[in-house]
Amino acid sequence: MIRVNPRTMGAGAAMLVAGTIMVAYLGLEAPAGRQGMTDDEVAELLLAERENSDLVILASILVGVGFLLVLISLGTARGEGGVRAREVKKPAA
């Protein structure tokens, strides 16, 4: 039986879903050029491409952090009785 921390798992799953949706949307809405563009239009296109790639990077970081939270949630749940301290036996004096 795998124990998980439900709050951390939920937050990580939400970040995974949100980041994946953002990456998919930004991939579909990538700016495209056309033939016969003026210099001003080319400059605007380059700025829009740069902004889109930066947003994709941020969304990818969100996916990565969400994945890490899901992994961390698998290791943070306490077992039955919680963390047990080791008993130190002192020799009789």
PyMOL Python script that loads the backbone (N, CA, C, O; Angstrom):
from pymol import cmd

cmd.read_pdbstr("""\
ATOM      1  N   MET A   1       0.850  -1.178   0.000  1.00  0.00           N
ATOM      2  CA  MET A   1       0.000   0.000   0.000  1.00  0.00           C
ATOM      3  C   MET A   1       0.896   1.242   0.000  1.00  0.00           C
ATOM      4  O   MET A   1       1.797   1.369   0.829  1.00  0.00           O
ATOM      5  N   ILE A   2       0.642   2.133  -0.918  1.00  0.00           N
ATOM      6  CA  ILE A   2       1.431   3.353  -1.021  1.00  0.00           C
ATOM      7  C   ILE A   2       0.729   4.451  -0.240  1.00  0.00           C
ATOM      8  O   ILE A   2      -0.457   4.714  -0.440  1.00  0.00           O
ATOM      9  N   ARG A   3       1.471   5.084   0.645  1.00  0.00           N
ATOM     10  CA  ARG A   3       0.924   6.204   1.408  1.00  0.00           C
ATOM     11  C   ARG A   3       1.348   7.497   0.723  1.00  0.00           C
ATOM     12  O   ARG A   3       2.498   7.645   0.309  1.00  0.00           O
ATOM     13  N   VAL A   4       0.424   8.413   0.610  1.00  0.00           N
ATOM     14  CA  VAL A   4       0.718   9.693  -0.022  1.00  0.00           C
ATOM     15  C   VAL A   4       0.217  10.819   0.854  1.00  0.00           C
ATOM     16  O   VAL A   4      -0.688  10.642   1.669  1.00  0.00           O
ATOM     17  N   ASN A   5       0.814  11.969   0.673  1.00  0.00           N
ATOM     18  CA  ASN A   5       0.339  13.181   1.314  1.00  0.00           C
ATOM     19  C   ASN A   5      -0.673  13.807   0.353  1.00  0.00           C
ATOM     20  O   ASN A   5      -0.276  14.301  -0.701  1.00  0.00           O
ATOM     21  N   PRO A   6      -1.963  13.802   0.681  1.00  0.00           N
ATOM     22  CA  PRO A   6      -2.976  14.218  -0.301  1.00  0.00           C
ATOM     23  C   PRO A   6      -2.899  15.689  -0.697  1.00  0.00           C
ATOM     24  O   PRO A   6      -3.186  16.023  -1.847  1.00  0.00           O
ATOM     25  N   ARG A   7      -2.521  16.573   0.220  1.00  0.00           N
ATOM     26  CA  ARG A   7      -2.444  17.993  -0.144  1.00  0.00           C
ATOM     27  C   ARG A   7      -1.325  18.248  -1.138  1.00  0.00           C
ATOM     28  O   ARG A   7      -1.506  18.973  -2.116  1.00  0.00           O
ATOM     29  N   THR A   8      -0.177  17.653  -0.886  1.00  0.00           N
ATOM     30  CA  THR A   8       0.950  17.840  -1.791  1.00  0.00           C
ATOM     31  C   THR A   8       0.676  17.164  -3.130  1.00  0.00           C
ATOM     32  O   THR A   8       1.024  17.697  -4.184  1.00  0.00           O
ATOM     33  N   MET A   9       0.056  15.997  -3.084  1.00  0.00           N
ATOM     34  CA  MET A   9      -0.285  15.298  -4.322  1.00  0.00           C
ATOM     35  C   MET A   9      -1.280  16.111  -5.145  1.00  0.00           C
ATOM     36  O   MET A   9      -1.140  16.208  -6.365  1.00  0.00           O
ATOM     37  N   GLY A  10      -2.269  16.689  -4.499  1.00  0.00           N
ATOM     38  CA  GLY A  10      -3.262  17.501  -5.203  1.00  0.00           C
ATOM     39  C   GLY A  10      -2.653  18.748  -5.821  1.00  0.00           C
ATOM     40  O   GLY A  10      -2.961  19.104  -6.959  1.00  0.00           O
ATOM     41  N   ALA A  11      -1.788  19.409  -5.062  1.00  0.00           N
ATOM     42  CA  ALA A  11      -1.136  20.610  -5.592  1.00  0.00           C
ATOM     43  C   ALA A  11      -0.250  20.255  -6.782  1.00  0.00           C
ATOM     44  O   ALA A  11      -0.247  20.964  -7.788  1.00  0.00           O
ATOM     45  N   GLY A  12       0.496  19.167  -6.673  1.00  0.00           N
ATOM     46  CA  GLY A  12       1.357  18.750  -7.777  1.00  0.00           C
ATOM     47  C   GLY A  12       0.565  18.359  -9.012  1.00  0.00           C
ATOM     48  O   GLY A  12       0.944  18.701 -10.132  1.00  0.00           O
ATOM     49  N   ALA A  13      -0.533  17.644  -8.810  1.00  0.00           N
ATOM     50  CA  ALA A  13      -1.375  17.246  -9.941  1.00  0.00           C
ATOM     51  C   ALA A  13      -1.999  18.469 -10.609  1.00  0.00           C
ATOM     52  O   ALA A  13      -2.091  18.528 -11.835  1.00  0.00           O
ATOM     53  N   ALA A  14      -2.422  19.434  -9.814  1.00  0.00           N
ATOM     54  CA  ALA A  14      -3.004  20.658 -10.377  1.00  0.00           C
ATOM     55  C   ALA A  14      -1.960  21.430 -11.189  1.00  0.00           C
ATOM     56  O   ALA A  14      -2.270  21.963 -12.254  1.00  0.00           O
ATOM     57  N   MET A  15      -0.746  21.489 -10.693  1.00  0.00           N
ATOM     58  CA  MET A  15       0.319  22.179 -11.426  1.00  0.00           C
ATOM     59  C   MET A  15       0.659  21.443 -12.716  1.00  0.00           C
ATOM     60  O   MET A  15       0.917  22.074 -13.741  1.00  0.00           O
ATOM     61  N   LEU A  16       0.662  20.122 -12.674  1.00  0.00           N
ATOM     62  CA  LEU A  16       0.905  19.335 -13.888  1.00  0.00           C
ATOM     63  C   LEU A  16      -0.153  19.613 -14.946  1.00  0.00           C
ATOM     64  O   LEU A  16       0.169  19.850 -16.110  1.00  0.00           O
ATOM     65  N   VAL A  17      -1.408  19.584 -14.538  1.00  0.00           N
ATOM     66  CA  VAL A  17      -2.496  19.797 -15.489  1.00  0.00           C
ATOM     67  C   VAL A  17      -2.457  21.220 -16.044  1.00  0.00           C
ATOM     68  O   VAL A  17      -2.569  21.419 -17.254  1.00  0.00           O
ATOM     69  N   ALA A  18      -2.300  22.203 -15.170  1.00  0.00           N
ATOM     70  CA  ALA A  18      -2.287  23.597 -15.619  1.00  0.00           C
ATOM     71  C   ALA A  18      -1.111  23.863 -16.562  1.00  0.00           C
ATOM     72  O   ALA A  18      -1.274  24.518 -17.592  1.00  0.00           O
ATOM     73  N   GLY A  19       0.061  23.360 -16.210  1.00  0.00           N
ATOM     74  CA  GLY A  19       1.234  23.568 -17.064  1.00  0.00           C
ATOM     75  C   GLY A  19       1.103  22.889 -18.411  1.00  0.00           C
ATOM     76  O   GLY A  19       1.509  23.446 -19.431  1.00  0.00           O
ATOM     77  N   THR A  20       0.538  21.685 -18.425  1.00  0.00           N
ATOM     78  CA  THR A  20       0.357  20.967 -19.682  1.00  0.00           C
ATOM     79  C   THR A  20      -0.637  21.682 -20.587  1.00  0.00           C
ATOM     80  O   THR A  20      -0.427  21.776 -21.796  1.00  0.00           O
ATOM     81  N   ILE A  21      -1.712  22.184 -20.003  1.00  0.00           N
ATOM     82  CA  ILE A  21      -2.697  22.931 -20.791  1.00  0.00           C
ATOM     83  C   ILE A  21      -2.068  24.210 -21.355  1.00  0.00           C
ATOM     84  O   ILE A  21      -2.307  24.570 -22.508  1.00  0.00           O
ATOM     85  N   MET A  22      -1.265  24.889 -20.536  1.00  0.00           N
ATOM     86  CA  MET A  22      -0.620  26.117 -21.003  1.00  0.00           C
ATOM     87  C   MET A  22       0.355  25.841 -22.137  1.00  0.00           C
ATOM     88  O   MET A  22       0.392  26.587 -23.115  1.00  0.00           O
ATOM     89  N   VAL A  23       1.152  24.770 -22.019  1.00  0.00           N
ATOM     90  CA  VAL A  23       2.103  24.432 -23.079  1.00  0.00           C
ATOM     91  C   VAL A  23       1.362  24.098 -24.367  1.00  0.00           C
ATOM     92  O   VAL A  23       1.771  24.525 -25.447  1.00  0.00           O
ATOM     93  N   ALA A  24       0.273  23.337 -24.262  1.00  0.00           N
ATOM     94  CA  ALA A  24      -0.499  22.979 -25.453  1.00  0.00           C
ATOM     95  C   ALA A  24      -1.112  24.220 -26.112  1.00  0.00           C
ATOM     96  O   ALA A  24      -1.073  24.365 -27.334  1.00  0.00           O
ATOM     97  N   TYR A  25      -1.669  25.099 -25.303  1.00  0.00           N
ATOM     98  CA  TYR A  25      -2.276  26.311 -25.846  1.00  0.00           C
ATOM     99  C   TYR A  25      -1.235  27.202 -26.515  1.00  0.00           C
ATOM    100  O   TYR A  25      -1.462  27.715 -27.611  1.00  0.00           O
ATOM    101  N   LEU A  26      -0.107  27.384 -25.862  1.00  0.00           N
ATOM    102  CA  LEU A  26       0.932  28.240 -26.431  1.00  0.00           C
ATOM    103  C   LEU A  26       1.522  27.632 -27.701  1.00  0.00           C
ATOM    104  O   LEU A  26       1.950  28.357 -28.600  1.00  0.00           O
ATOM    105  N   GLY A  27       1.543  26.305 -27.775  1.00  0.00           N
ATOM    106  CA  GLY A  27       2.013  25.661 -29.000  1.00  0.00           C
ATOM    107  C   GLY A  27       1.069  25.893 -30.165  1.00  0.00           C
ATOM    108  O   GLY A  27       1.505  26.038 -31.307  1.00  0.00           O
ATOM    109  N   LEU A  28      -0.222  25.927 -29.877  1.00  0.00           N
ATOM    110  CA  LEU A  28      -1.199  26.179 -30.940  1.00  0.00           C
ATOM    111  C   LEU A  28      -1.240  27.644 -31.356  1.00  0.00           C
ATOM    112  O   LEU A  28      -1.531  27.952 -32.512  1.00  0.00           O
ATOM    113  N   GLU A  29      -0.955  28.536 -30.437  1.00  0.00           N
ATOM    114  CA  GLU A  29      -1.056  29.969 -30.702  1.00  0.00           C
ATOM    115  C   GLU A  29       0.296  30.607 -31.023  1.00  0.00           C
ATOM    116  O   GLU A  29       0.493  31.798 -30.782  1.00  0.00           O
ATOM    117  N   ALA A  30       1.211  29.830 -31.555  1.00  0.00           N
ATOM    118  CA  ALA A  30       2.535  30.369 -31.900  1.00  0.00           C
ATOM    119  C   ALA A  30       2.392  31.361 -33.055  1.00  0.00           C
ATOM    120  O   ALA A  30       1.645  31.111 -34.001  1.00  0.00           O
ATOM    121  N   PRO A  31       3.097  32.469 -32.978  1.00  0.00           N
ATOM    122  CA  PRO A  31       3.004  33.456 -34.062  1.00  0.00           C
ATOM    123  C   PRO A  31       3.655  32.916 -35.338  1.00  0.00           C
ATOM    124  O   PRO A  31       4.642  32.181 -35.288  1.00  0.00           O
ATOM    125  N   ALA A  32       3.086  33.293 -36.466  1.00  0.00           N
ATOM    126  CA  ALA A  32       3.602  32.839 -37.759  1.00  0.00           C
ATOM    127  C   ALA A  32       3.783  34.041 -38.676  1.00  0.00           C
ATOM    128  O   ALA A  32       3.008  34.995 -38.635  1.00  0.00           O
ATOM    129  N   GLY A  33       4.797  33.977 -39.485  1.00  0.00           N
ATOM    130  CA  GLY A  33       5.054  35.049 -40.445  1.00  0.00           C
ATOM    131  C   GLY A  33       4.390  34.745 -41.777  1.00  0.00           C
ATOM    132  O   GLY A  33       3.802  33.682 -41.975  1.00  0.00           O
ATOM    133  N   ARG A  34       4.501  35.706 -42.683  1.00  0.00           N
ATOM    134  CA  ARG A  34       3.962  35.524 -44.025  1.00  0.00           C
ATOM    135  C   ARG A  34       4.906  36.195 -45.014  1.00  0.00           C
ATOM    136  O   ARG A  34       5.815  36.928 -44.624  1.00  0.00           O
ATOM    137  N   GLN A  35       4.685  35.945 -46.255  1.00  0.00           N
ATOM    138  CA  GLN A  35       5.535  36.511 -47.283  1.00  0.00           C
ATOM    139  C   GLN A  35       5.272  38.000 -47.453  1.00  0.00           C
ATOM    140  O   GLN A  35       4.136  38.457 -47.328  1.00  0.00           O
ATOM    141  N   GLY A  36       6.321  38.745 -47.735  1.00  0.00           N
ATOM    142  CA  GLY A  36       6.176  40.164 -48.022  1.00  0.00           C
ATOM    143  C   GLY A  36       5.959  41.032 -46.794  1.00  0.00           C
ATOM    144  O   GLY A  36       5.294  42.064 -46.886  1.00  0.00           O
ATOM    145  N   MET A  37       6.498  40.643 -45.654  1.00  0.00           N
ATOM    146  CA  MET A  37       6.340  41.440 -44.440  1.00  0.00           C
ATOM    147  C   MET A  37       7.296  42.628 -44.464  1.00  0.00           C
ATOM    148  O   MET A  37       8.409  42.528 -44.980  1.00  0.00           O
ATOM    149  N   THR A  38       6.854  43.753 -43.901  1.00  0.00           N
ATOM    150  CA  THR A  38       7.727  44.915 -43.797  1.00  0.00           C
ATOM    151  C   THR A  38       8.697  44.702 -42.639  1.00  0.00           C
ATOM    152  O   THR A  38       8.563  43.754 -41.866  1.00  0.00           O
ATOM    153  N   ASP A  39       9.667  45.592 -42.533  1.00  0.00           N
ATOM    154  CA  ASP A  39      10.646  45.480 -41.451  1.00  0.00           C
ATOM    155  C   ASP A  39      10.002  45.621 -40.074  1.00  0.00           C
ATOM    156  O   ASP A  39      10.402  44.941 -39.128  1.00  0.00           O
ATOM    157  N   ASP A  40       9.022  46.487 -39.959  1.00  0.00           N
ATOM    158  CA  ASP A  40       8.328  46.648 -38.678  1.00  0.00           C
ATOM    159  C   ASP A  40       7.551  45.380 -38.307  1.00  0.00           C
ATOM    160  O   ASP A  40       7.533  44.968 -37.147  1.00  0.00           O
ATOM    161  N   GLU A  41       6.923  44.782 -39.292  1.00  0.00           N
ATOM    162  CA  GLU A  41       6.185  43.550 -39.034  1.00  0.00           C
ATOM    163  C   GLU A  41       7.119  42.410 -38.658  1.00  0.00           C
ATOM    164  O   GLU A  41       6.772  41.573 -37.824  1.00  0.00           O
ATOM    165  N   VAL A  42       8.289  42.371 -39.259  1.00  0.00           N
ATOM    166  CA  VAL A  42       9.276  41.340 -38.928  1.00  0.00           C
ATOM    167  C   VAL A  42       9.752  41.526 -37.491  1.00  0.00           C
ATOM    168  O   VAL A  42       9.904  40.554 -36.752  1.00  0.00           O
ATOM    169  N   ALA A  43       9.986  42.778 -37.099  1.00  0.00           N
ATOM    170  CA  ALA A  43      10.420  43.059 -35.733  1.00  0.00           C
ATOM    171  C   ALA A  43       9.332  42.666 -34.728  1.00  0.00           C
ATOM    172  O   ALA A  43       9.638  42.096 -33.681  1.00  0.00           O
ATOM    173  N   GLU A  44       8.080  42.962 -35.033  1.00  0.00           N
ATOM    174  CA  GLU A  44       6.973  42.564 -34.152  1.00  0.00           C
ATOM    175  C   GLU A  44       6.846  41.048 -34.078  1.00  0.00           C
ATOM    176  O   GLU A  44       6.558  40.503 -33.013  1.00  0.00           O
ATOM    177  N   LEU A  45       7.059  40.361 -35.203  1.00  0.00           N
ATOM    178  CA  LEU A  45       6.995  38.905 -35.229  1.00  0.00           C
ATOM    179  C   LEU A  45       8.095  38.301 -34.355  1.00  0.00           C
ATOM    180  O   LEU A  45       7.848  37.357 -33.604  1.00  0.00           O
ATOM    181  N   LEU A  46       9.298  38.843 -34.452  1.00  0.00           N
ATOM    182  CA  LEU A  46      10.399  38.341 -33.635  1.00  0.00           C
ATOM    183  C   LEU A  46      10.125  38.541 -32.145  1.00  0.00           C
ATOM    184  O   LEU A  46      10.428  37.666 -31.334  1.00  0.00           O
ATOM    185  N   LEU A  47       9.553  39.686 -31.788  1.00  0.00           N
ATOM    186  CA  LEU A  47       9.207  39.925 -30.384  1.00  0.00           C
ATOM    187  C   LEU A  47       8.109  38.966 -29.914  1.00  0.00           C
ATOM    188  O   LEU A  47       8.168  38.453 -28.797  1.00  0.00           O
ATOM    189  N   ALA A  48       7.115  38.727 -30.762  1.00  0.00           N
ATOM    190  CA  ALA A  48       6.029  37.814 -30.391  1.00  0.00           C
ATOM    191  C   ALA A  48       6.549  36.387 -30.259  1.00  0.00           C
ATOM    192  O   ALA A  48       6.112  35.660 -29.367  1.00  0.00           O
ATOM    193  N   GLU A  49       7.477  35.966 -31.131  1.00  0.00           N
ATOM    194  CA  GLU A  49       8.064  34.630 -31.027  1.00  0.00           C
ATOM    195  C   GLU A  49       8.869  34.494 -29.745  1.00  0.00           C
ATOM    196  O   GLU A  49       8.823  33.458 -29.081  1.00  0.00           O
ATOM    197  N   ARG A  50       9.603  35.538 -29.401  1.00  0.00           N
ATOM    198  CA  ARG A  50      10.400  35.503 -28.173  1.00  0.00           C
ATOM    199  C   ARG A  50       9.505  35.414 -26.937  1.00  0.00           C
ATOM    200  O   ARG A  50       9.776  34.641 -26.019  1.00  0.00           O
ATOM    201  N   GLU A  51       8.437  36.213 -26.925  1.00  0.00           N
ATOM    202  CA  GLU A  51       7.503  36.187 -25.799  1.00  0.00           C
ATOM    203  C   GLU A  51       6.841  34.810 -25.676  1.00  0.00           C
ATOM    204  O   GLU A  51       6.679  34.290 -24.572  1.00  0.00           O
ATOM    205  N   ASN A  52       6.463  34.230 -26.810  1.00  0.00           N
ATOM    206  CA  ASN A  52       5.826  32.910 -26.793  1.00  0.00           C
ATOM    207  C   ASN A  52       6.797  31.857 -26.265  1.00  0.00           C
ATOM    208  O   ASN A  52       6.407  31.013 -25.458  1.00  0.00           O
ATOM    209  N   SER A  53       8.043  31.894 -26.702  1.00  0.00           N
ATOM    210  CA  SER A  53       9.007  30.894 -26.229  1.00  0.00           C
ATOM    211  C   SER A  53       9.294  31.069 -24.733  1.00  0.00           C
ATOM    212  O   SER A  53       9.495  30.083 -24.024  1.00  0.00           O
ATOM    213  N   ASP A  54       9.316  32.302 -24.255  1.00  0.00           N
ATOM    214  CA  ASP A  54       9.518  32.536 -22.823  1.00  0.00           C
ATOM    215  C   ASP A  54       8.345  31.997 -22.001  1.00  0.00           C
ATOM    216  O   ASP A  54       8.546  31.420 -20.932  1.00  0.00           O
ATOM    217  N   LEU A  55       7.129  32.185 -22.500  1.00  0.00           N
ATOM    218  CA  LEU A  55       5.959  31.659 -21.794  1.00  0.00           C
ATOM    219  C   LEU A  55       5.932  30.136 -21.804  1.00  0.00           C
ATOM    220  O   LEU A  55       5.494  29.519 -20.833  1.00  0.00           O
ATOM    221  N   VAL A  56       6.399  29.525 -22.894  1.00  0.00           N
ATOM    222  CA  VAL A  56       6.486  28.063 -22.940  1.00  0.00           C
ATOM    223  C   VAL A  56       7.493  27.568 -21.917  1.00  0.00           C
ATOM    224  O   VAL A  56       7.266  26.544 -21.273  1.00  0.00           O
ATOM    225  N   ILE A  57       8.598  28.276 -21.759  1.00  0.00           N
ATOM    226  CA  ILE A  57       9.596  27.890 -20.765  1.00  0.00           C
ATOM    227  C   ILE A  57       9.007  27.978 -19.355  1.00  0.00           C
ATOM    228  O   ILE A  57       9.222  27.078 -18.543  1.00  0.00           O
ATOM    229  N   LEU A  58       8.274  29.040 -19.057  1.00  0.00           N
ATOM    230  CA  LEU A  58       7.650  29.172 -17.740  1.00  0.00           C
ATOM    231  C   LEU A  58       6.618  28.072 -17.488  1.00  0.00           C
ATOM    232  O   LEU A  58       6.543  27.530 -16.385  1.00  0.00           O
ATOM    233  N   ALA A  59       5.829  27.745 -18.500  1.00  0.00           N
ATOM    234  CA  ALA A  59       4.840  26.678 -18.342  1.00  0.00           C
ATOM    235  C   ALA A  59       5.531  25.331 -18.152  1.00  0.00           C
ATOM    236  O   ALA A  59       5.041  24.486 -17.403  1.00  0.00           O
ATOM    237  N   SER A  60       6.656  25.126 -18.819  1.00  0.00           N
ATOM    238  CA  SER A  60       7.413  23.876 -18.658  1.00  0.00           C
ATOM    239  C   SER A  60       7.997  23.771 -17.255  1.00  0.00           C
ATOM    240  O   SER A  60       8.047  22.685 -16.678  1.00  0.00           O
ATOM    241  N   ILE A  61       8.433  24.890 -16.711  1.00  0.00           N
ATOM    242  CA  ILE A  61       8.930  24.897 -15.327  1.00  0.00           C
ATOM    243  C   ILE A  61       7.787  24.541 -14.373  1.00  0.00           C
ATOM    244  O   ILE A  61       7.995  23.810 -13.405  1.00  0.00           O
ATOM    245  N   LEU A  62       6.591  25.049 -14.640  1.00  0.00           N
ATOM    246  CA  LEU A  62       5.424  24.721 -13.825  1.00  0.00           C
ATOM    247  C   LEU A  62       5.139  23.215 -13.864  1.00  0.00           C
ATOM    248  O   LEU A  62       4.820  22.619 -12.836  1.00  0.00           O
ATOM    249  N   VAL A  63       5.252  22.609 -15.030  1.00  0.00           N
ATOM    250  CA  VAL A  63       5.053  21.165 -15.148  1.00  0.00           C
ATOM    251  C   VAL A  63       6.116  20.422 -14.348  1.00  0.00           C
ATOM    252  O   VAL A  63       5.807  19.450 -13.659  1.00  0.00           O
ATOM    253  N   GLY A  64       7.362  20.870 -14.434  1.00  0.00           N
ATOM    254  CA  GLY A  64       8.445  20.224 -13.702  1.00  0.00           C
ATOM    255  C   GLY A  64       8.273  20.300 -12.199  1.00  0.00           C
ATOM    256  O   GLY A  64       8.497  19.315 -11.496  1.00  0.00           O
ATOM    257  N   VAL A  65       7.879  21.457 -11.703  1.00  0.00           N
ATOM    258  CA  VAL A  65       7.669  21.619 -10.263  1.00  0.00           C
ATOM    259  C   VAL A  65       6.478  20.771  -9.807  1.00  0.00           C
ATOM    260  O   VAL A  65       6.509  20.183  -8.726  1.00  0.00           O
ATOM    261  N   GLY A  66       5.444  20.711 -10.621  1.00  0.00           N
ATOM    262  CA  GLY A  66       4.301  19.858 -10.293  1.00  0.00           C
ATOM    263  C   GLY A  66       4.687  18.396 -10.223  1.00  0.00           C
ATOM    264  O   GLY A  66       4.234  17.672  -9.336  1.00  0.00           O
ATOM    265  N   PHE A  67       5.527  17.954 -11.157  1.00  0.00           N
ATOM    266  CA  PHE A  67       5.994  16.569 -11.140  1.00  0.00           C
ATOM    267  C   PHE A  67       6.818  16.290  -9.888  1.00  0.00           C
ATOM    268  O   PHE A  67       6.679  15.234  -9.271  1.00  0.00           O
ATOM    269  N   LEU A  68       7.671  17.234  -9.516  1.00  0.00           N
ATOM    270  CA  LEU A  68       8.463  17.059  -8.300  1.00  0.00           C
ATOM    271  C   LEU A  68       7.573  16.994  -7.062  1.00  0.00           C
ATOM    272  O   LEU A  68       7.838  16.204  -6.156  1.00  0.00           O
ATOM    273  N   LEU A  69       6.527  17.808  -7.010  1.00  0.00           N
ATOM    274  CA  LEU A  69       5.611  17.756  -5.867  1.00  0.00           C
ATOM    275  C   LEU A  69       4.896  16.412  -5.784  1.00  0.00           C
ATOM    276  O   LEU A  69       4.684  15.889  -4.691  1.00  0.00           O
ATOM    277  N   VAL A  70       4.524  15.856  -6.926  1.00  0.00           N
ATOM    278  CA  VAL A  70       3.896  14.536  -6.913  1.00  0.00           C
ATOM    279  C   VAL A  70       4.869  13.501  -6.377  1.00  0.00           C
ATOM    280  O   VAL A  70       4.488  12.650  -5.574  1.00  0.00           O
ATOM    281  N   LEU A  71       6.119  13.564  -6.811  1.00  0.00           N
ATOM    282  CA  LEU A  71       7.119  12.622  -6.316  1.00  0.00           C
ATOM    283  C   LEU A  71       7.381  12.810  -4.826  1.00  0.00           C
ATOM    284  O   LEU A  71       7.529  11.833  -4.092  1.00  0.00           O
ATOM    285  N   ILE A  72       7.438  14.048  -4.384  1.00  0.00           N
ATOM    286  CA  ILE A  72       7.686  14.326  -2.970  1.00  0.00           C
ATOM    287  C   ILE A  72       6.511  13.833  -2.121  1.00  0.00           C
ATOM    288  O   ILE A  72       6.710  13.351  -1.006  1.00  0.00           O
ATOM    289  N   SER A  73       5.298  13.953  -2.643  1.00  0.00           N
ATOM    290  CA  SER A  73       4.130  13.523  -1.872  1.00  0.00           C
ATOM    291  C   SER A  73       4.162  12.029  -1.597  1.00  0.00           C
ATOM    292  O   SER A  73       3.586  11.570  -0.611  1.00  0.00           O
ATOM    293  N   LEU A  74       4.823  11.271  -2.447  1.00  0.00           N
ATOM    294  CA  LEU A  74       4.909   9.834  -2.226  1.00  0.00           C
ATOM    295  C   LEU A  74       5.828   9.494  -1.062  1.00  0.00           C
ATOM    296  O   LEU A  74       5.690   8.430  -0.458  1.00  0.00           O
ATOM    297  N   GLY A  75       6.750  10.368  -0.743  1.00  0.00           N
ATOM    298  CA  GLY A  75       7.696  10.073   0.319  1.00  0.00           C
ATOM    299  C   GLY A  75       7.455  10.796   1.625  1.00  0.00           C
ATOM    300  O   GLY A  75       8.157  10.536   2.602  1.00  0.00           O
ATOM    301  N   THR A  76       6.482  11.700   1.679  1.00  0.00           N
ATOM    302  CA  THR A  76       6.301  12.493   2.888  1.00  0.00           C
ATOM    303  C   THR A  76       5.200  11.989   3.799  1.00  0.00           C
ATOM    304  O   THR A  76       5.084  12.473   4.925  1.00  0.00           O
ATOM    305  N   ALA A  77       4.396  11.050   3.368  1.00  0.00           N
ATOM    306  CA  ALA A  77       3.310  10.558   4.217  1.00  0.00           C
ATOM    307  C   ALA A  77       3.893   9.708   5.333  1.00  0.00           C
ATOM    308  O   ALA A  77       4.783   8.888   5.110  1.00  0.00           O
ATOM    309  N   ARG A  78       3.391   9.911   6.498  1.00  0.00           N
ATOM    310  CA  ARG A  78       3.888   9.165   7.652  1.00  0.00           C
ATOM    311  C   ARG A  78       3.202   7.811   7.729  1.00  0.00           C
ATOM    312  O   ARG A  78       2.036   7.659   7.365  1.00  0.00           O
ATOM    313  N   GLY A  79       3.938   6.858   8.200  1.00  0.00           N
ATOM    314  CA  GLY A  79       3.386   5.518   8.352  1.00  0.00           C
ATOM    315  C   GLY A  79       2.565   5.414   9.621  1.00  0.00           C
ATOM    316  O   GLY A  79       2.281   6.417  10.275  1.00  0.00           O
ATOM    317  N   GLU A  80       2.190   4.203   9.959  1.00  0.00           N
ATOM    318  CA  GLU A  80       1.421   3.992  11.175  1.00  0.00           C
ATOM    319  C   GLU A  80       2.287   4.315  12.381  1.00  0.00           C
ATOM    320  O   GLU A  80       3.348   3.717  12.558  1.00  0.00           O
ATOM    321  N   GLY A  81       1.860   5.230  13.192  1.00  0.00           N
ATOM    322  CA  GLY A  81       2.615   5.600  14.375  1.00  0.00           C
ATOM    323  C   GLY A  81       3.609   6.720  14.135  1.00  0.00           C
ATOM    324  O   GLY A  81       4.250   7.180  15.079  1.00  0.00           O
ATOM    325  N   GLY A  82       3.752   7.164  12.914  1.00  0.00           N
ATOM    326  CA  GLY A  82       4.665   8.262  12.624  1.00  0.00           C
ATOM    327  C   GLY A  82       6.123   7.844  12.690  1.00  0.00           C
ATOM    328  O   GLY A  82       6.448   6.659  12.613  1.00  0.00           O
ATOM    329  N   VAL A  83       6.986   8.817  12.831  1.00  0.00           N
ATOM    330  CA  VAL A  83       8.418   8.559  12.892  1.00  0.00           C
ATOM    331  C   VAL A  83       8.766   8.120  14.300  1.00  0.00           C
ATOM    332  O   VAL A  83       8.404   8.776  15.277  1.00  0.00           O
ATOM    333  N   ARG A  84       9.453   7.032  14.393  1.00  0.00           N
ATOM    334  CA  ARG A  84       9.814   6.513  15.711  1.00  0.00           C
ATOM    335  C   ARG A  84      11.275   6.823  15.996  1.00  0.00           C
ATOM    336  O   ARG A  84      12.149   6.636  15.150  1.00  0.00           O
ATOM    337  N   ALA A  85      11.512   7.300  17.203  1.00  0.00           N
ATOM    338  CA  ALA A  85      12.886   7.588  17.623  1.00  0.00           C
ATOM    339  C   ALA A  85      13.539   6.296  18.111  1.00  0.00           C
ATOM    340  O   ALA A  85      12.890   5.448  18.724  1.00  0.00           O
ATOM    341  N   ARG A  86      14.798   6.167  17.836  1.00  0.00           N
ATOM    342  CA  ARG A  86      15.512   4.993  18.277  1.00  0.00           C
ATOM    343  C   ARG A  86      15.834   5.105  19.759  1.00  0.00           C
ATOM    344  O   ARG A  86      16.267   6.158  20.226  1.00  0.00           O
ATOM    345  N   GLU A  87      15.627   4.046  20.484  1.00  0.00           N
ATOM    346  CA  GLU A  87      15.894   4.074  21.911  1.00  0.00           C
ATOM    347  C   GLU A  87      17.384   3.853  22.137  1.00  0.00           C
ATOM    348  O   GLU A  87      17.994   2.953  21.562  1.00  0.00           O
ATOM    349  N   VAL A  88      17.949   4.696  22.987  1.00  0.00           N
ATOM    350  CA  VAL A  88      19.371   4.569  23.344  1.00  0.00           C
ATOM    351  C   VAL A  88      19.462   3.872  24.676  1.00  0.00           C
ATOM    352  O   VAL A  88      18.904   4.338  25.669  1.00  0.00           O
ATOM    353  N   LYS A  89      20.160   2.760  24.702  1.00  0.00           N
ATOM    354  CA  LYS A  89      20.302   2.009  25.940  1.00  0.00           C
ATOM    355  C   LYS A  89      21.579   2.427  26.629  1.00  0.00           C
ATOM    356  O   LYS A  89      22.662   2.392  26.043  1.00  0.00           O
ATOM    357  N   LYS A  90      21.438   2.829  27.892  1.00  0.00           N
ATOM    358  CA  LYS A  90      22.616   3.227  28.669  1.00  0.00           C
ATOM    359  C   LYS A  90      23.045   2.053  29.536  1.00  0.00           C
ATOM    360  O   LYS A  90      22.215   1.376  30.144  1.00  0.00           O
ATOM    361  N   PRO A  91      24.338   1.825  29.583  1.00  0.00           N
ATOM    362  CA  PRO A  91      24.805   0.719  30.421  1.00  0.00           C
ATOM    363  C   PRO A  91      24.582   1.056  31.907  1.00  0.00           C
ATOM    364  O   PRO A  91      24.646   2.215  32.317  1.00  0.00           O
ATOM    365  N   ALA A  92      24.325   0.032  32.672  1.00  0.00           N
ATOM    366  CA  ALA A  92      24.108   0.223  34.104  1.00  0.00           C
ATOM    367  C   ALA A  92      25.411   0.676  34.780  1.00  0.00           C
ATOM    368  O   ALA A  92      26.493   0.178  34.466  1.00  0.00           O
ATOM    369  N   ALA A  93      25.288   1.618  35.703  1.00  0.00           N
ATOM    370  CA  ALA A  93      26.472   2.149  36.338  1.00  0.00           C
ATOM    371  C   ALA A  93      26.886   1.373  37.553  1.00  0.00           C
ATOM    372  O   ALA A  93      27.880   1.713  38.194  1.00  0.00           O
TER     373      ALA A  93
END
""", "prot")
cmd.dss("prot")
cmd.show_as("cartoon", "prot")
cmd.util.cbc("prot")
cmd.orient("prot")
